[in-house]
Amino acid sequence: MTYVIDQLVKKQAIERIPCTSDKRIVYAHLTPLGKTQIAAAFKTHKAFIEKLFSVFTEEEAEAYIKLNKKIGLHAQKNLE
C-alpha cells in the first residue's frame, strides 16, 4: 500500500495529510489533479460496467442486485 501511495504522491494525484490528534494516522487526500484523473477513469469504468451487465434483462438485473445485497449483508454479519 505504501508503494502505491508513494507513486500517487509522485504523480501529484494525492497528498499525505497527517492527523493532528493521532500521529500514527496519515490521510491520503485527492488533489485537484487526482480528482480529474478519477473523473476521467470513472467514465471509462462506467461504460465498461454498463456493457458487461447489458446481458441481463431488467428482471435478471433486479434479481442480481437483490442476491448481491443478501450475500453482502451475510458477509458483514460474519465479520462483526
HELIX and SHEET records of a PDB file:
HELIX    1   1 THR A    2  LYS A   10  1                                   9    
HELIX    2   2 PRO A   32  PHE A   53  1                                  22    
HELIX    3   3 GLU A   58  LEU A   79  1                                  22    
SHEET    1   A 2 ILE A  14  PRO A  18  0                                        
SHEET    2   A 2 VAL A  26  LEU A  30 -1                                        
END                                                                             
